[in-house]
Amino acid sequence: MNKNLLPLTLGGLGIGITEFVMMGLLPDIAKDLDVTIPQAGYLISAYALGVVIGAPLLIMIAGKYPPKKILIALMVMFTVFNAFSAFAPSFDTLFLARLLSGLPHGAFFGVGSVVASRIAEKGKAAQAVSLMFMGLTIANIVGVPLGTYIGHNFSWRISFAVVVFVGLVTLLSLKLWLPALEATKNRNLKEELSFFKKREAWIIILMISIGTGGLFTWYSYIAPLMTEVAGFSPNAVTYILMLAGFGMLVGNYIGGILADKFSPAKASAALLITMVITLVIVHFVSFSQPLALIMTFITGAVSFALAAPIQMLMIQSAKGSEMLAASASQASFNIGNALGAFFGGLPLVYGFGYTSPAYVGAAMALIGALFAFWLIKRNPSKVVGEDDKELKEKYVAMH
């Protein structure tokens, strides 16, 4: 791995742990703070809300500074607020801490994506971005299971202390290894915000918000799917999640290659269609343990292969507003998280089985794919990125 990209991967690791470990810690937090598990679930929503608020807001405030300084400031916020989570004395203060912890999430990935694309080798910008998102996949393989184990057997507060440690290591690596790139010259916030006046911008946002929701209809209810339908023991769920994490790791790498070889929009459309097919298969084969495990790996791979293409699509479609647009894609991803969990749960509320969320996810992924095809049809040369090298060279020259 390029040493210059390692700080971004470490940042992704810390962010991935703090975002996803909460799912496994809910029973422990609920018991310790004397709230119900559904009430504890609001902590997940608080973090997602923080991401949606912080992603564009922090970029607008800090966008005029050099990227290295922005990333260091964001990681300081991340570390401090997660320390606040570890010491929160009550549910209300933990809710506030989780909201604040989510603020730097989208901005870090937004700025990090642009930095990764700028320091990448020619023709490998999307692969460089995928290396940053690799931290999220490693979090699902190692960090989240470890944090869940610590929370169950010792204290959920120690799990957040682990996140703080990762944040401190990331800060050190940012200081030592991240290149000191120049700030955006002649920055004009009004011009940057004009990106959101483009129809293409909202097509991409809708594509991400709805399409990636397909992942979360499946992932939010994977535990009951595997225990109630496939027949695995509850103790096996941790290992199944690790298998999904391995799939995400592989898919993330493949997604970066696809986006560089073809184009971000074409890669996104193809992967969303593949997600539709994958989720329909999940619905039909989850009664078989071997097939359920195979599809867990494949679904994780297909879902996370989207990370780099959609991020590069935002960057390439937002000339002059790259950081703001890239952070907006992270906000959209978290909207997809919330929508997927909500819509995926509706058939369960009305008495359908645990395979039914997969159908909802397939429908959401299909809608996302339709938006991707609409985008390709509207502006095949500018947005689809048929000449990614030229776009990147122009961007580097601007900065």
C-alpha positions in Angstrom: 0.0 0.0 0.0 1.1 3.6 -0.7 2.3 4.9 2.7 0.7 8.3 1.9 -2.8 6.6 1.8 -2.3 4.7 5.0 -3.6 7.6 7.2 -6.9 7.6 5.2 -7.3 3.8 5.7 -6.7 4.2 9.4 -9.3 6.9 9.6 -11.7 4.7 7.8 -11.0 1.9 10.3 -11.8 4.1 13.3 -14.9 5.5 11.7 -16.1 2.1 10.6 -15.7 0.7 14.2 -17.6 3.5 15.9 -20.4 3.5 13.3 -21.0 -0.3 13.1 -20.1 -1.5 16.6 -23.1 0.2 18.1 -25.3 -2.5 16.6 -23.6 -5.2 18.7 -23.4 -3.1 21.8 -27.1 -2.1 22.1 -28.1 -4.7 24.7 -25.1 -3.9 26.9 -25.7 -0.1 26.7 -29.4 -0.5 27.3 -28.8 -2.6 30.4 -26.1 -0.3 31.8 -28.0 3.0 31.2 -31.4 1.5 32.1 -33.2 2.0 28.8 -34.9 -0.3 26.4 -33.1 -1.8 23.4 -35.4 0.2 21.0 -34.5 3.4 22.9 -30.8 2.5 22.7 -31.4 2.1 18.9 -31.8 5.9 18.8 -28.1 6.1 19.3 -27.6 4.7 15.8 -29.9 7.3 14.4 -28.1 10.0 16.3 -24.8 9.1 14.7 -26.4 9.0 11.2 -28.0 12.4 11.8 -24.6 13.7 12.8 -23.1 12.5 9.5 -25.9 14.1 7.5 -25.5 17.5 9.3 -21.7 17.5 9.5 -20.8 16.4 6.0 -21.7 19.5 4.1 -21.5 21.9 7.0 -17.9 21.2 8.0 -16.7 21.3 4.4 -18.3 24.7 3.9 -16.6 26.0 7.0 -13.2 24.4 6.5 -12.9 24.1 2.7 -10.6 27.0 2.3 -7.8 25.4 4.4 -5.2 22.8 3.1 -6.6 19.3 3.1 -4.1 18.0 5.6 -5.1 20.5 8.2 -8.8 19.8 7.6 -8.3 16.0 8.0 -6.3 16.5 11.2 -8.9 18.8 12.7 -11.7 16.4 11.7 -9.8 13.5 13.4 -9.3 15.6 16.5 -13.1 16.1 16.7 -13.6 12.4 16.0 -11.3 11.4 18.8 -12.6 13.8 21.4 -16.2 13.1 20.8 -15.7 9.3 21.0 -13.8 9.9 24.3 -17.0 11.8 25.3 -19.0 8.7 24.4 -16.8 6.4 26.5 -17.3 8.6 29.6 -21.0 9.6 29.0 -22.8 9.2 32.4 -26.3 9.0 31.0 -28.3 8.1 28.0 -29.0 11.7 27.1 -25.3 12.6 27.2 -24.4 9.5 25.2 -27.0 10.5 22.6 -25.4 13.9 22.3 -21.9 12.3 22.1 -23.0 10.0 19.3 -24.5 13.0 17.4 -21.3 14.9 17.7 -19.2 11.8 16.8 -21.0 11.6 13.5 -20.2 15.2 12.5 -16.7 14.6 11.1 -17.5 11.3 9.4 -18.7 12.5 6.0 -16.4 15.4 5.8 -13.4 13.1 6.5 -14.3 10.8 3.7 -15.2 13.7 1.4 -11.8 15.4 1.9 -10.0 12.1 2.0 -11.5 11.0 -1.3 -10.3 14.1 -3.1 -6.8 13.8 -1.5 -6.6 10.1 -2.5 -7.6 10.9 -6.1 -5.0 13.7 -6.2 -2.0 11.6 -5.0 -3.0 8.5 -6.9 -1.1 7.1 -9.9 -2.5 8.0 -13.3 -5.6 6.1 -14.1 -5.9 4.6 -10.6 -7.8 7.3 -8.8 -10.8 5.1 -7.9 -8.5 2.4 -6.6 -6.8 4.9 -4.3 -10.2 6.0 -3.0 -11.1 2.3 -2.4 -8.0 1.9 -0.2 -9.4 4.6 2.0 -12.7 2.8 2.2 -10.8 -0.5 2.9 -10.6 0.8 6.5 -14.4 0.4 6.8 -14.2 -3.2 5.6 -11.4 -4.0 8.0 -13.5 -2.6 10.7 -16.3 -5.1 9.9 -13.8 -8.0 9.8 -11.8 -7.2 13.0 -12.8 -4.0 14.7 -16.5 -4.5 15.1 -16.3 -8.2 16.3 -13.5 -7.2 18.8 -15.5 -4.2 20.0 -18.6 -6.3 20.5 -16.7 -9.0 22.4 -15.1 -6.3 24.7 -18.5 -4.8 25.3 -20.2 -8.1 26.1 -17.4 -9.4 28.4 -16.0 -6.2 29.9 -17.6 -2.8 29.2 -19.0 -1.0 26.2 -17.0 2.0 27.4 -13.8 0.2 26.7 -15.0 -0.4 23.1 -15.1 3.3 22.6 -11.7 3.6 24.2 -10.4 1.4 21.4 -11.9 3.8 18.9 -10.1 6.7 20.7 -6.8 4.8 20.4 -7.4 4.3 16.7 -8.1 8.0 16.4 -4.8 8.9 18.1 -2.9 6.6 15.8 -4.6 8.1 12.8 -3.7 11.6 14.0 0.0 10.6 14.2 -0.1 9.0 10.8 -1.8 12.0 9.2 0.9 14.3 10.7 3.8 12.0 9.5 2.7 10.6 6.2 0.0 12.6 4.5 1.4 15.0 1.8 0.8 18.7 2.5 -1.3 19.5 -0.5 -2.3 23.1 -1.3 -5.7 24.5 -0.4 -8.2 25.2 -3.1 -7.2 28.5 -4.8 -9.8 31.3 -5.2 -12.4 29.3 -3.3 -15.9 30.7 -3.8 -18.5 29.1 -1.5 -21.4 30.4 -3.5 -20.0 28.8 -6.6 -19.4 25.5 -4.8 -23.0 25.5 -3.5 -24.2 25.9 -7.1 -23.4 22.3 -7.5 -26.7 21.5 -5.8 -28.5 23.5 -8.5 -27.5 20.9 -11.1 -30.0 18.2 -11.8 -27.2 15.6 -12.1 -26.3 16.3 -8.5 -29.7 15.3 -7.2 -29.9 12.3 -9.5 -26.6 11.0 -7.9 -27.8 11.9 -4.4 -31.1 10.0 -5.0 -29.2 7.1 -6.6 -27.0 6.8 -3.5 -29.7 7.4 -0.9 -32.1 4.9 -2.3 -29.8 2.4 -4.1 -27.4 1.8 -1.2 -30.5 1.4 1.0 -30.6 -2.1 -0.6 -27.5 -3.0 1.4 -29.0 -2.0 4.7 -32.3 -3.8 4.3 -30.2 -6.9 4.2 -27.5 -6.0 6.7 -29.8 -4.5 9.4 -31.7 -7.8 9.7 -28.9 -10.3 8.9 -28.9 -11.7 12.5 -32.5 -12.9 12.6 -32.2 -14.0 9.0 -29.3 -16.3 9.9 -30.7 -17.6 13.2 -34.5 -17.8 12.4 -34.3 -18.8 8.7 -30.9 -20.4 8.1 -30.9 -22.0 11.6 -27.5 -20.9 12.9 -26.9 -20.5 16.6 -26.8 -16.9 17.9 -23.1 -17.5 18.8 -22.4 -18.0 15.0 -23.6 -14.5 14.1 -20.3 -12.8 15.0 -18.5 -15.1 12.5 -21.1 -14.6 9.9 -20.6 -10.8 10.2 -16.9 -11.4 9.8 -17.6 -13.3 6.6 -19.7 -10.4 5.3 -16.8 -8.2 6.2 -14.4 -10.3 4.1 -16.9 -10.0 1.2 -16.9 -6.2 1.7 -13.1 -6.1 1.6 -12.9 -8.0 -1.6 -15.8 -6.1 -3.2 -14.3 -2.7 -2.2 -11.1 -3.6 -4.1 -13.0 -4.8 -7.1 -15.2 -1.7 -7.2 -12.1 0.5 -7.4 -10.8 -1.4 -10.4 -14.1 -1.4 -12.2 -14.5 2.4 -11.7 -11.0 3.0 -13.2 -11.4 0.5 -16.1 -14.9 1.6 -17.2 -16.4 4.7 -15.6 -17.9 5.4 -12.1 -21.4 5.7 -13.5 -21.3 2.6 -15.5 -19.7 0.7 -12.6 -22.4 2.0 -10.3 -25.2 1.0 -12.6 -23.8 -2.5 -13.1 -23.2 -3.1 -9.4 -26.7 -1.9 -8.5 -28.3 -4.3 -11.0 -26.0 -7.1 -9.6 -27.3 -6.2 -6.1 -30.9 -6.6 -7.3 -30.1 -10.1 -8.5 -28.1 -11.0 -5.4 -30.8 -9.9 -2.9 -33.5 -11.9 -4.8 -31.2 -14.9 -4.6 -30.8 -14.3 -0.8 -34.6 -14.4 -0.5 -34.8 -17.9 -2.0 -31.7 -19.7 -0.7 -31.4 -18.5 2.9 -33.1 -21.7 4.1 -29.9 -23.6 3.2 -26.9 -22.9 5.6 -24.2 -23.4 3.0 -25.9 -21.2 0.4 -26.8 -18.6 3.0 -23.1 -18.3 3.9 -22.1 -18.1 0.2 -24.6 -15.4 -0.4 -23.5 -13.5 2.7 -20.0 -13.2 1.2 -21.3 -12.3 -2.2 -23.8 -9.8 -1.0 -21.2 -8.1 1.1 -18.9 -7.9 -1.8 -21.4 -6.5 -4.3 -22.7 -4.0 -1.8 -19.4 -2.5 -0.9 -18.0 -2.6 -4.4 -20.2 0.5 -4.8 -18.2 2.7 -2.4 -15.4 3.9 -4.7 -17.5 4.2 -7.9 -20.2 6.4 -6.3 -17.5 8.6 -4.6 -15.6 9.1 -7.8 -18.9 9.8 -9.6 -19.6 12.7 -7.2 -16.0 14.0 -7.5 -16.0 14.0 -11.3 -19.5 15.6 -11.6 -18.6 18.5 -9.3 -15.9 20.5 -10.9 -14.8 23.1 -8.4 -17.0 21.6 -5.6 -15.2 18.2 -5.2 -14.9 18.1 -1.5 -18.4 19.4 -0.8 -19.9 16.9 -3.3 -17.8 14.0 -1.9 -19.0 14.7 1.6 -22.6 14.9 0.3 -22.3 11.4 -1.0 -21.4 10.2 2.5 -24.4 12.0 3.9 -26.5 10.3 1.2 -25.0 6.9 2.1 -26.1 7.4 5.7 -29.6 8.4 4.5 -29.6 5.0 2.7 -28.6 3.4 6.0 -31.7 4.9 7.7 -34.1 4.3 4.8 -32.9 0.7 4.3 -33.4 -0.2 8.0 -36.8 1.5 8.1 -38.3 0.1 4.8 -36.6 -3.3 5.4 -38.4 -3.5 8.7 -41.9 -2.7 7.4 -42.7 -6.2 6.1 -41.6 -7.7 9.4 -44.0 -5.4 11.2 -46.8 -6.7 9.0 -46.0 -10.3 9.8 -43.8 -11.4 6.8 -40.8 -13.5 7.2 -37.2 -12.5 7.7 -36.4 -13.1 4.0 -38.8 -10.3 3.0 -36.4 -7.4 3.6 -34.3 -8.8 0.8 -37.2 -8.1 -1.7 -37.4 -4.6 -0.4 -33.7 -4.2 -0.8 -33.9 -5.5 -4.3 -36.6 -2.9 -5.2 -34.5 -0.1 -3.7 -31.3 -1.2 -5.6 -33.4 -1.3 -8.8 -34.6 2.3 -8.3 -31.0 3.3 -7.7 -29.9 1.6 -10.9 -32.6 3.4 -12.8 -31.3 6.7 -11.6 -27.8 5.6 -12.7 -29.0 4.8 -16.2 -30.9 8.1 -16.3 -27.6 9.8 -15.4 -25.7 8.0 -18.1 -28.4 8.9 -20.7 -28.6 12.5 -19.7 -24.9 13.3 -19.9 -22.7 10.4 -21.1 -19.5 12.4 -21.8 -19.4 14.8 -18.8 -20.7 12.8 -15.9 -20.0 9.2 -16.9 -16.3 10.0 -17.2 -15.3 8.4 -20.5 -12.0 10.3 -20.2 -11.2 10.1 -16.5 -7.5 10.8 -17.0 -8.3 14.2 -18.6 -10.7 15.1 -15.9 -8.2 14.3 -13.2 -5.4 16.2 -14.9 -7.6 19.3 -15.2 -8.5 19.0 -11.5 -4.9 18.7 -10.4 -4.0 21.7 -12.6 -6.7 23.8 -11.0 -5.3 23.1 -7.5 
